[in-house]
């Protein structure tokens, strides 16, 4: 495994606050003995469940990259 340390943060923007939308950013990090995959997604603000889509895609795509 790597010796990397990862720190991430997301902030809900003003338009999301006004529209009462959740943060739609997502990050997933997966690693194996040879590779580390970092996938960052920015959900489409106008799409229903964009936050869930960003979480799903980042998690699933990082798994596909590593396996």
Backbone atoms as SQL, in Angstrom:
CREATE TABLE atoms (id INTEGER PRIMARY KEY, chain TEXT, resi INTEGER, resn TEXT, atom TEXT, x REAL, y REAL, z REAL);
INSERT INTO atoms VALUES
  (1, 'A', 1, 'UNK', 'N', 0.826, -1.180, 0.000),
  (2, 'A', 1, 'UNK', 'CA', 0.000, 0.000, 0.000),
  (3, 'A', 1, 'UNK', 'C', 0.873, 1.247, 0.000),
  (4, 'A', 2, 'UNK', 'N', 0.276, 2.331, -0.419),
  (5, 'A', 2, 'UNK', 'CA', 1.023, 3.583, -0.547),
  (6, 'A', 2, 'UNK', 'C', 1.149, 4.294, 0.798),
  (7, 'A', 3, 'UNK', 'N', 2.016, 5.272, 0.796),
  (8, 'A', 3, 'UNK', 'CA', 2.196, 6.109, 1.977),
  (9, 'A', 3, 'UNK', 'C', 1.504, 7.448, 1.808),
  (10, 'A', 4, 'UNK', 'N', 0.587, 7.532, 0.888),
  (11, 'A', 4, 'UNK', 'CA', -0.134, 8.778, 0.619),
  (12, 'A', 4, 'UNK', 'C', -1.132, 9.070, 1.731),
  (13, 'A', 5, 'UNK', 'N', -1.288, 10.336, 1.997),
  (14, 'A', 5, 'UNK', 'CA', -2.329, 10.792, 2.907),
  (15, 'A', 5, 'UNK', 'C', -3.230, 11.722, 2.103),
  (16, 'A', 6, 'UNK', 'N', -4.523, 11.472, 2.146),
  (17, 'A', 6, 'UNK', 'CA', -5.455, 12.236, 1.325),
  (18, 'A', 6, 'UNK', 'C', -6.405, 13.020, 2.221),
  (19, 'A', 7, 'UNK', 'N', -6.560, 14.282, 1.889),
  (20, 'A', 7, 'UNK', 'CA', -7.509, 15.141, 2.586),
  (21, 'A', 7, 'UNK', 'C', -8.401, 15.760, 1.525),
  (22, 'A', 8, 'UNK', 'N', -9.696, 15.722, 1.747),
  (23, 'A', 8, 'UNK', 'CA', -10.610, 16.335, 0.777),
  (24, 'A', 8, 'UNK', 'C', -11.679, 17.125, 1.522),
  (25, 'A', 9, 'UNK', 'N', -12.261, 18.063, 0.794),
  (26, 'A', 9, 'UNK', 'CA', -13.335, 18.865, 1.373),
  (27, 'A', 9, 'UNK', 'C', -14.246, 19.339, 0.261),
  (28, 'A', 10, 'UNK', 'N', -15.499, 19.501, 0.579),
  (29, 'A', 10, 'UNK', 'CA', -16.483, 20.037, -0.353),
  (30, 'A', 10, 'UNK', 'C', -17.294, 21.100, 0.373),
  (31, 'A', 11, 'UNK', 'N', -17.680, 22.111, -0.363),
  (32, 'A', 11, 'UNK', 'CA', -18.457, 23.201, 0.208),
  (33, 'A', 11, 'UNK', 'C', -19.704, 23.408, -0.637),
  (34, 'A', 12, 'UNK', 'N', -20.843, 23.528, 0.014),
  (35, 'A', 12, 'UNK', 'CA', -22.090, 23.793, -0.692),
  (36, 'A', 12, 'UNK', 'C', -22.062, 25.243, -1.174),
  (37, 'A', 13, 'UNK', 'N', -22.272, 25.439, -2.480),
  (38, 'A', 13, 'UNK', 'CA', -22.250, 26.780, -3.049),
  (39, 'A', 13, 'UNK', 'C', -23.512, 27.566, -2.723),
  (40, 'A', 14, 'UNK', 'N', -23.445, 28.877, -2.980),
  (41, 'A', 14, 'UNK', 'CA', -24.565, 29.757, -2.666),
  (42, 'A', 14, 'UNK', 'C', -25.847, 29.363, -3.400),
  (43, 'A', 15, 'UNK', 'N', -25.731, 29.005, -4.686),
  (44, 'A', 15, 'UNK', 'CA', -26.940, 28.639, -5.433),
  (45, 'A', 15, 'UNK', 'C', -27.569, 27.363, -4.875),
  (46, 'A', 16, 'UNK', 'N', -26.725, 26.429, -4.393),
  (47, 'A', 16, 'UNK', 'CA', -27.263, 25.216, -3.782),
  (48, 'A', 16, 'UNK', 'C', -27.966, 25.546, -2.468),
  (49, 'A', 17, 'UNK', 'N', -27.388, 26.460, -1.711),
  (50, 'A', 17, 'UNK', 'CA', -28.012, 26.868, -0.448),
  (51, 'A', 17, 'UNK', 'C', -29.366, 27.505, -0.705),
  (52, 'A', 18, 'UNK', 'N', -29.416, 28.403, -1.685),
  (53, 'A', 18, 'UNK', 'CA', -30.675, 29.078, -2.015),
  (54, 'A', 18, 'UNK', 'C', -31.734, 28.088, -2.494),
  (55, 'A', 19, 'UNK', 'N', -31.305, 27.074, -3.247),
  (56, 'A', 19, 'UNK', 'CA', -32.232, 26.073, -3.782),
  (57, 'A', 19, 'UNK', 'C', -32.468, 24.914, -2.817),
  (58, 'A', 20, 'UNK', 'N', -31.777, 24.975, -1.675),
  (59, 'A', 20, 'UNK', 'CA', -31.866, 23.913, -0.658),
  (60, 'A', 20, 'UNK', 'C', -31.452, 22.554, -1.225),
  (61, 'A', 21, 'UNK', 'N', -30.388, 22.562, -2.024),
  (62, 'A', 21, 'UNK', 'CA', -29.831, 21.336, -2.583),
  (63, 'A', 21, 'UNK', 'C', -28.631, 20.907, -1.747),
  (64, 'A', 22, 'UNK', 'N', -28.391, 19.600, -1.654),
  (65, 'A', 22, 'UNK', 'CA', -27.227, 19.116, -0.902),
  (66, 'A', 22, 'UNK', 'C', -25.936, 19.326, -1.702),
  (67, 'A', 23, 'UNK', 'N', -24.828, 19.147, -1.044),
  (68, 'A', 23, 'UNK', 'CA', -23.546, 19.143, -1.737),
  (69, 'A', 23, 'UNK', 'C', -23.548, 17.968, -2.711),
  (70, 'A', 24, 'UNK', 'N', -23.111, 18.202, -3.922),
  (71, 'A', 24, 'UNK', 'CA', -23.152, 17.153, -4.943),
  (72, 'A', 24, 'UNK', 'C', -21.754, 16.715, -5.372),
  (73, 'A', 25, 'UNK', 'N', -20.744, 17.042, -4.597),
  (74, 'A', 25, 'UNK', 'CA', -19.381, 16.625, -4.881),
  (75, 'A', 25, 'UNK', 'C', -19.138, 15.253, -4.269),
  (76, 'A', 26, 'UNK', 'N', -18.269, 14.480, -4.906),
  (77, 'A', 26, 'UNK', 'CA', -17.933, 13.159, -4.373),
  (78, 'A', 26, 'UNK', 'C', -16.486, 12.831, -4.712),
  (79, 'A', 27, 'UNK', 'N', -15.850, 12.070, -3.834),
  (80, 'A', 27, 'UNK', 'CA', -14.497, 11.581, -4.083),
  (81, 'A', 27, 'UNK', 'C', -14.419, 10.142, -3.593),
  (82, 'A', 28, 'UNK', 'N', -13.714, 9.319, -4.353),
  (83, 'A', 28, 'UNK', 'CA', -13.490, 7.929, -3.947),
  (84, 'A', 28, 'UNK', 'C', -12.021, 7.609, -4.184),
  (85, 'A', 29, 'UNK', 'N', -11.432, 6.888, -3.256),
  (86, 'A', 29, 'UNK', 'CA', -10.027, 6.510, -3.351),
  (87, 'A', 29, 'UNK', 'C', -9.936, 5.010, -3.115),
  (88, 'A', 30, 'UNK', 'N', -9.348, 4.319, -4.064),
  (89, 'A', 30, 'UNK', 'CA', -9.136, 2.869, -3.943),
  (90, 'A', 30, 'UNK', 'C', -7.694, 2.594, -4.310),
  (91, 'A', 31, 'UNK', 'N', -7.120, 1.573, -3.699),
  (92, 'A', 31, 'UNK', 'CA', -5.751, 1.213, -4.051),
  (93, 'A', 31, 'UNK', 'C', -5.548, -0.283, -3.956),
  (94, 'A', 32, 'UNK', 'N', -4.561, -0.745, -4.694),
  (95, 'A', 32, 'UNK', 'CA', -4.107, -2.121, -4.567),
  (96, 'A', 32, 'UNK', 'C', -2.591, -2.074, -4.414),
  (97, 'A', 33, 'UNK', 'N', -1.921, -3.181, -4.615),
  (98, 'A', 33, 'UNK', 'CA', -0.468, -3.224, -4.410),
  (99, 'A', 33, 'UNK', 'C', 0.299, -2.364, -5.416),
  (100, 'A', 34, 'UNK', 'N', -0.318, -2.078, -6.580),
  (101, 'A', 34, 'UNK', 'CA', 0.393, -1.390, -7.645),
  (102, 'A', 34, 'UNK', 'C', -0.127, 0.021, -7.945),
  (103, 'A', 35, 'UNK', 'N', -1.421, 0.250, -7.758),
  (104, 'A', 35, 'UNK', 'CA', -2.049, 1.484, -8.210),
  (105, 'A', 35, 'UNK', 'C', -2.889, 2.142, -7.118),
  (106, 'A', 36, 'UNK', 'N', -3.032, 3.444, -7.245),
  (107, 'A', 36, 'UNK', 'CA', -3.992, 4.198, -6.441),
  (108, 'A', 36, 'UNK', 'C', -4.880, 4.957, -7.408),
  (109, 'A', 37, 'UNK', 'N', -6.185, 4.801, -7.255),
  (110, 'A', 37, 'UNK', 'CA', -7.149, 5.508, -8.105),
  (111, 'A', 37, 'UNK', 'C', -7.866, 6.552, -7.260),
  (112, 'A', 38, 'UNK', 'N', -7.905, 7.772, -7.766),
  (113, 'A', 38, 'UNK', 'CA', -8.631, 8.855, -7.131),
  (114, 'A', 38, 'UNK', 'C', -9.624, 9.375, -8.163),
  (115, 'A', 39, 'UNK', 'N', -10.907, 9.291, -7.837),
  (116, 'A', 39, 'UNK', 'CA', -11.956, 9.742, -8.755),
  (117, 'A', 39, 'UNK', 'C', -12.738, 10.850, -8.064),
  (118, 'A', 40, 'UNK', 'N', -12.840, 11.981, -8.745),
  (119, 'A', 40, 'UNK', 'CA', -13.546, 13.143, -8.217),
  (120, 'A', 40, 'UNK', 'C', -14.708, 13.463, -9.140),
  (121, 'A', 41, 'UNK', 'N', -15.895, 13.645, -8.580),
  (122, 'A', 41, 'UNK', 'CA', -17.089, 13.945, -9.374),
  (123, 'A', 41, 'UNK', 'C', -17.765, 15.212, -8.861),
  (124, 'A', 42, 'UNK', 'N', -18.284, 15.962, -9.796),
  (125, 'A', 42, 'UNK', 'CA', -19.076, 17.152, -9.491),
  (126, 'A', 42, 'UNK', 'C', -20.465, 16.892, -10.048),
  (127, 'A', 43, 'UNK', 'N', -21.436, 16.664, -9.179),
  (128, 'A', 43, 'UNK', 'CA', -22.792, 16.338, -9.617),
  (129, 'A', 43, 'UNK', 'C', -23.429, 17.463, -10.414),
  (130, 'A', 44, 'UNK', 'N', -24.282, 17.096, -11.350),
  (131, 'A', 44, 'UNK', 'CA', -24.996, 18.077, -12.174),
  (132, 'A', 44, 'UNK', 'C', -26.081, 18.725, -11.324),
  (133, 'A', 45, 'UNK', 'N', -25.950, 20.001, -11.053),
  (134, 'A', 45, 'UNK', 'CA', -26.832, 20.701, -10.124),
  (135, 'A', 45, 'UNK', 'C', -28.300, 20.660, -10.468),
  (136, 'A', 46, 'UNK', 'N', -28.635, 20.525, -11.747),
  (137, 'A', 46, 'UNK', 'CA', -30.044, 20.531, -12.133),
  (138, 'A', 46, 'UNK', 'C', -30.664, 19.136, -12.143),
  (139, 'A', 47, 'UNK', 'N', -29.854, 18.102, -11.963),
  (140, 'A', 47, 'UNK', 'CA', -30.366, 16.735, -12.028),
  (141, 'A', 47, 'UNK', 'C', -30.870, 16.284, -10.656),
  (142, 'A', 48, 'UNK', 'N', -32.007, 15.597, -10.650),
  (143, 'A', 48, 'UNK', 'CA', -32.493, 15.004, -9.402),
  (144, 'A', 48, 'UNK', 'C', -31.490, 13.949, -8.958),
  (145, 'A', 49, 'UNK', 'N', -31.220, 13.901, -7.691),
  (146, 'A', 49, 'UNK', 'CA', -30.313, 12.923, -7.086),
  (147, 'A', 49, 'UNK', 'C', -28.896, 12.999, -7.647),
  (148, 'A', 50, 'UNK', 'N', -28.479, 14.190, -8.061),
  (149, 'A', 50, 'UNK', 'CA', -27.121, 14.366, -8.585),
  (150, 'A', 50, 'UNK', 'C', -26.076, 13.992, -7.544),
  (151, 'A', 51, 'UNK', 'N', -26.372, 14.238, -6.280),
  (152, 'A', 51, 'UNK', 'CA', -25.444, 13.876, -5.210),
  (153, 'A', 51, 'UNK', 'C', -25.257, 12.367, -5.131),
  (154, 'A', 52, 'UNK', 'N', -26.357, 11.622, -5.245),
  (155, 'A', 52, 'UNK', 'CA', -26.278, 10.158, -5.214),
  (156, 'A', 52, 'UNK', 'C', -25.546, 9.624, -6.439),
  (157, 'A', 53, 'UNK', 'N', -25.786, 10.229, -7.583),
  (158, 'A', 53, 'UNK', 'CA', -25.110, 9.802, -8.810),
  (159, 'A', 53, 'UNK', 'C', -23.608, 10.018, -8.740),
  (160, 'A', 54, 'UNK', 'N', -23.203, 11.159, -8.213),
  (161, 'A', 54, 'UNK', 'CA', -21.776, 11.443, -8.085),
  (162, 'A', 54, 'UNK', 'C', -21.115, 10.467, -7.125),
  (163, 'A', 55, 'UNK', 'N', -21.778, 10.167, -6.009),
  (164, 'A', 55, 'UNK', 'CA', -21.242, 9.194, -5.049),
  (165, 'A', 55, 'UNK', 'C', -21.123, 7.805, -5.678),
  (166, 'A', 56, 'UNK', 'N', -22.184, 7.382, -6.361),
  (167, 'A', 56, 'UNK', 'CA', -22.186, 6.056, -6.983),
  (168, 'A', 56, 'UNK', 'C', -21.089, 5.953, -8.037),
  (169, 'A', 57, 'UNK', 'N', -21.020, 6.944, -8.939),
  (170, 'A', 57, 'UNK', 'CA', -20.058, 6.873, -10.025),
  (171, 'A', 57, 'UNK', 'C', -18.625, 6.889, -9.514),
  (172, 'A', 58, 'UNK', 'N', -18.317, 7.784, -8.583),
  (173, 'A', 58, 'UNK', 'CA', -16.940, 7.856, -8.092),
  (174, 'A', 58, 'UNK', 'C', -16.529, 6.553, -7.410),
  (175, 'A', 59, 'UNK', 'N', -17.421, 5.988, -6.631),
  (176, 'A', 59, 'UNK', 'CA', -17.119, 4.732, -5.945),
  (177, 'A', 59, 'UNK', 'C', -16.958, 3.579, -6.922),
  (178, 'A', 60, 'UNK', 'N', -17.917, 3.437, -7.822),
  (179, 'A', 60, 'UNK', 'CA', -17.896, 2.313, -8.768),
  (180, 'A', 60, 'UNK', 'C', -16.746, 2.425, -9.757),
  (181, 'A', 61, 'UNK', 'N', -16.505, 3.625, -10.293),
  (182, 'A', 61, 'UNK', 'CA', -15.445, 3.791, -11.288),
  (183, 'A', 61, 'UNK', 'C', -14.077, 3.550, -10.681),
  (184, 'A', 62, 'UNK', 'N', -13.872, 3.975, -9.436),
  (185, 'A', 62, 'UNK', 'CA', -12.578, 3.720, -8.796),
  (186, 'A', 62, 'UNK', 'C', -12.356, 2.222, -8.592),
  (187, 'A', 63, 'UNK', 'N', -13.418, 1.481, -8.290),
  (188, 'A', 63, 'UNK', 'CA', -13.304, 0.021, -8.168),
  (189, 'A', 63, 'UNK', 'C', -12.946, -0.611, -9.506),
  (190, 'A', 64, 'UNK', 'N', -13.567, -0.147, -10.582),
  (191, 'A', 64, 'UNK', 'CA', -13.282, -0.680, -11.922),
  (192, 'A', 64, 'UNK', 'C', -11.836, -0.406, -12.303),
  (193, 'A', 65, 'UNK', 'N', -11.334, 0.769, -11.985),
  (194, 'A', 65, 'UNK', 'CA', -9.952, 1.104, -12.330),
  (195, 'A', 65, 'UNK', 'C', -8.949, 0.207, -11.609),
  (196, 'A', 66, 'UNK', 'N', -9.219, -0.133, -10.376),
  (197, 'A', 66, 'UNK', 'CA', -8.279, -0.915, -9.570),
  (198, 'A', 66, 'UNK', 'C', -8.378, -2.419, -9.858),
  (199, 'A', 67, 'UNK', 'N', -9.576, -2.892, -10.145),
  (200, 'A', 67, 'UNK', 'CA', -9.730, -4.359, -10.370),
  (201, 'A', 67, 'UNK', 'C', -9.467, -4.732, -11.755);
